[in-house]
Amino acid sequence: MPLIRRATIAALAAAALAASPLFAGTAHAVGTHTCFSGTVTQGHISANPCDGWGGADVIVVLRFGRDAGTYRCHTAFSWNGFLGADGCRPEATP
């Protein structure tokens, strides 16, 4: 491959990588669960009764209790109003 073609490809690839964060926008959760109460232990949430949807990159809102607040979690599983979520951290409020 000629040197000019390699340089052109490299320059285009670098420009695409540099521009990609400009178009990415802000990250949004894929789903949301709202729970009456629950507990947070080392990044794991156990809560009930809950409603909502989503299984990955979700927002979990605990309305009442010691750990009340909004959390962003990597994964969540809800069944019959009970929720288990992992990889959770407090979500910053705007």
N, C-alpha and C positions, 0 to 999 in steps of 0.2 A: 504494500500500500504506500503510495507516495507520501512524503512528509507533509505536504500541504493539506492533503485530505485528512490525515491523522490530526493535524492541528485544528482543522475546521470542526471535526467531530468532537474533539476534546473541548473546544470553546463552546459549542452548542450544548454539550452535556453539562458543562459548568454553569452556563447561563440558566438552563432548566432547573438545576438543583438550587441555584441561588434564588430563583423566582418562586419556587414552590411554596415556601412559607407565606408569601404575600397573598396567595390564593387559597390557603388552607382554611382561613377563618378560625373562629373560636371553637373549642371542643364542646360538644353537646352530649349529654347522657342519652343512651338509647332507650331507657325506660325509667319509670318512677314507681315506687311503692310507698304508700302512706300507712303507718301503723299507729295504733293507739298508744302502745308502750313497748319497751324492749330494753335489752341490755347490750352493751358493747364491751367485749373482752378481747384485748389484743388484736383488734382489727376484724373481729367476728361479731356479727349482730344476730341475736335471737330475739324475735318479736312476734306479737300477735295482739289482737286481730289486725290483719293487714289486707289491703286491696291494692291493686295496681298491675303492672305488666313489665316484662323485660327480664332478661337473664344475665346479660353482660353489660358492663359499664352503666350501672344504674344509680339513680338517686334514691336514697331511703330516708324518709322523714319519720322521726319518732316524735309523737305529739306530747306525751307526758312521761314523767319519770326522771330518775337521776341522770340518764343519758339522753334526755330530750334534745333534739337538734336535727340538722340535715347532714347526711353523710353521702359520699360518693364511694361506691363499691365496685370491685372488679367483677364479681359474680353474685347472683342472688337466685334462690329457689324458693318459690312460694307454693304451699299446698294447704287447702282447706283453711285459709286464713293465717297459717303459721308461716313465718319467713326465716330463712337462714341466709346470711350473706357473708362473704369473705372478702378480704382485701379492702376493708373500709377505712376511710379517713374523714375527718370533719370537712365539710364543704364550706368554703368561704362565702359569706353573705355579701351581696353587693352594697 
